[in-house]
Amino acid sequence: MKRTTALPLLSAGCLVLAGVTAQAQSFSIDDNPFVSAGGFGLGAEDEFGLTGGPGLAPSPLLPFTIGGDGSMISPMIGGVEHTPGPLYIDAFSTNYLTTANPDNPTLKLNFSVDRITGGAPGSASLAEATVGQQPGDIYTTTASFIHPGFFAGTLGPGPFVGPLASAGGGGSNVLTIDESAFGLMTAAGIIPPGAPGGPVTTGSHDNVDAYDARPVIATPFGGVYGTGSYYAVNPDAAAAMGASPADLFFTPAGSPVGGIPYAPAGSLGLDSVGPGRDSIDALLMFDGGDAEGSSVEPGADYALFSLAPGSATLGAFGLSPADIFYTDFTGAFGVYVFDTDLGLLPGAPGFPFQTESNVDALSVVPEPGSMALLALGSALIARRRGDE
């Protein structure tokens, strides 16, 4: 049976900016802490429950989704849902190593932020935060960045190798999809961009905490994706699974269920401070190996990701939950772009972390005028292997 949802979705083709419709997208919303099961997480702003609460989760529309915070939803295709595992989705990505465009060796990023993140002066995220609308929106970077495929096989020993050549150029962000196009809620209801969304309090605002530029496909067996997909779970769910919130799991193309172990935290250079101490909060996956999703192939597969506030690696290396990191699964990671490259403010690092910006969803967009996503991985890997 097709998965549907009672979300108060708007009509197809409504809004948005930059010629992007919300139909060809999918997302998950945050967060229903496992309080009855002894859970400790307090939503995207405090996944490890370190601040003592109260948290700002859950998203008010969560009870109206079939899979809850374990689903990816395509709102404009009948609210079709994909539920790859039984527990909370904290980060999600389909495989973007599907096309090659050597003439455009750069990309821009789509991302979302949490309920306490604003932005730098002049950024769309700050404008939306000023009226209490930012956590359900999708933003696009104004800057373009070197395609991550160029860094595959170059990191060297980890766990942390420092900034990559793509980081540090600066930039801002523009509003690409307003939360109203997804039918998501503020404290003032579903409202247009720029309207007052009301104060952010516990359960007042929907927060997009996983996002993909591809839509879920409806089948008689539930929502699926046409390519392999990858996800991480939050610390509560990871503890229940006996896993790390920095481990990655895989769902095969065309399958409604997943949960196949794909990459352990250590292959990304994470959990070096201790097991289960890091949480992957946003993910953009490029599976360039010979067999999609069978197991991670270091140096051929690569990914971009962010870490949740409270992740021990952030404190150990003075990093931000709004920095975007790169790994080629060789046991190391580097800074792909800094928070300031996204038009976000770094805040004061360390604990407590309520002053820090937090990216909690990530995807990729094409350069203007390009008809294909700029996934160069196949060509880059072939070129690198030819040089060996």
C-alpha positions, -999 to 999 in steps of 0.1 A, spaced: 0 0 0 13 35 -8 24 55 22 6 88 25 4 114 51 -22 138 65 2 168 63 -17 200 52 2 201 19 -2 229 -6 -10 224 -42 16 211 -65 38 237 -83 33 263 -56 61 286 -49 94 287 -49 124 307 -58 151 301 -84 128 279 -105 128 251 -80 95 234 -71 90 215 -39 76 186 -59 110 172 -68 123 171 -32 120 149 -1 126 156 35 123 144 71 112 164 101 126 165 136 122 149 163 104 127 188 128 119 216 124 84 230 115 97 265 94 66 273 124 44 265 148 64 285 160 85 256 181 116 262 180 136 229 163 170 227 160 174 190 184 188 164 196 216 187 208 191 214 208 155 202 230 143 231 208 160 257 238 178 271 221 211 281 195 197 304 165 209 283 138 216 277 143 210 240 126 227 211 115 194 194 93 178 183 80 192 150 43 199 154 33 179 122 52 148 133 21 130 146 5 133 111 32 113 93 30 76 91 66 69 98 71 98 120 107 110 123 119 77 106 105 88 72 115 108 42 85 125 27 77 139 -8 49 163 0 38 172 -35 35 136 -47 6 127 -25 28 129 6 45 96 -3 69 84 24 100 63 24 109 46 57 143 29 54 145 18 90 123 17 121 140 45 139 147 82 136 164 96 105 191 121 114 208 125 80 199 112 46 212 112 10 206 93 -22 236 85 -43 246 115 -64 274 98 -83 251 93 -113 262 118 -140 295 133 -152 299 169 -163 336 177 -166 328 211 -181 313 223 -147 337 210 -120 319 229 -92 287 227 -73 264 247 -50 249 233 -18 214 232 -5 210 231 32 187 237 62 193 249 97 178 243 131 155 264 153 182 286 169 203 293 138 202 327 121 229 339 97 253 365 86 241 400 77 225 400 43 217 363 43 183 348 37 187 326 67 190 357 89 160 373 73 139 342 79 152 338 114 142 374 122 106 365 116 108 330 131 106 310 99 141 295 93 140 259 104 118 245 77 134 264 48 159 252 22 187 276 14 212 276 -14 248 289 -12 257 319 -33 293 306 -37 303 276 -58 327 250 -45 352 226 -60 335 193 -67 343 170 -38 354 143 -62 387 161 -67 397 153 -32 390 116 -33 421 96 -23 441 127 -12 434 131 25 462 111 41 463 101 77 435 113 100 414 117 118 414 154 110 434 169 81 423 205 83 407 227 57 406 217 21 411 240 -8 373 244 -12 370 261 22 374 297 33 363 317 3 333 332 21 297 334 8 261 339 17 228 321 11 195 327 -7 160 312 1 153 284 -23 122 267 -7 101 283 20 87 259 46 52 268 34 58 251 1 63 219 20 32 225 41 52 229 72 43 248 104 54 278 123 39 289 156 16 311 134 6 282 111 15 279 75 24 313 63 42 330 33 78 340 33 85 371 54 54 368 76 59 366 114 61 330 124 59 336 161 84 328 188 103 295 187 93 274 217 89 237 224 69 220 197 61 253 179 80 250 146 86 222 121 123 216 115 136 200 84 165 178 96 171 157 65 167 167 29 172 153 -6 168 169 -40 152 137 -53 116 128 -47 103 96 -32 87 73 -58 53 57 -50 50 19 -53 25 -6 -40 50 -15 -13 57 20 -1 79 49 -11 113 41 -27 141 59 -44 155 51 -79 190 50 -67 207 37 -35 202 58 -4 222 63 28 213 75 63 224 80 99 203 79 131 204 101 161 221 92 194 188 78 210 182 55 180 218 45 177 219 35 214 188 13 208 205 -3 178 238 -8 195 254 14 168 271 48 167 252 79 155 282 85 132 277 51 114 261 51 80 234 26 67 223 18 32 190 11 14 192 -5 -21 176 13 -51 139 5 -54 137 -10 -19 112 4 8 134 -9 37 171 -6 45 192 -8 76 222 -24 59 255 -13 76 275 7 51 303 27 68 314 27 104 322 59 122 359 53 121 361 52 83 350 88 83 376 98 110 348 101 136 344 88 171 381 92 177 374 107 211 352 77 221 326 53 207 292 70 200 305 105 208 298 119 173 265 122 154 262 128 117 236 155 113 235 161 75 248 140 46 255 142 8 267 108 -5 288 99 -36 291 62 -39 317 58 -67 328 22 -60 322 -8 -82 291 -20 -63 267 6 -50 261 2 -13 276 -33 -8 302 -19 16 322 13 16 351 14 -7 377 38 7 392 63 -18 364 56 -43 334 65 -23 332 99 -7 307 121 12 300 155 26 285 157 61 280 179 91 281 169 128 254 176 154 260 201 183 277 183 212 296 159 190 330 154 207 350 158 175 338 194 171 351 203 205 384 184 200 393 202 169 375 236 174 350 230 146 314 241 142 281 222 137 276 244 107 309 234 90 306 209 62 332 181 62 345 159 35 356 122 38 367 96 14 363 69 40 400 63 45 397 71 83 401 109 78 380 140 72 387 177 64 367 209 63 350 212 29 334 245 36 332 266 68 300 280 83 310 314 70 311 301 34 274 292 38 265 327 51 262 315 87 279 328 119 303 306 139 292 317 173 312 308 204 326 272 202 323 247 230 297 241 256 271 253 260 265 255 223 233 275 219 252 304 202 265 281 174 249 278 140 239 243 130 234 228 95 211 198 99 202 189 63 223 189 31 219 182 -6 233 194 -39 220 217 -67 233 222 -102 251 253 -113 228 279 -131 221 268 -166 232 232 -160 206 205 -167 225 178 -147 236 176 -111 273 182 -110 284 147 -99 317 143 -115 327 113 -95 327 86 -122 349 106 -145 372 117 -117 376 82 -104 383 69 -138 408 96 -144 426 90 -111 427 52 -117 441 58 -151 469 78 -135 478 50 -110 
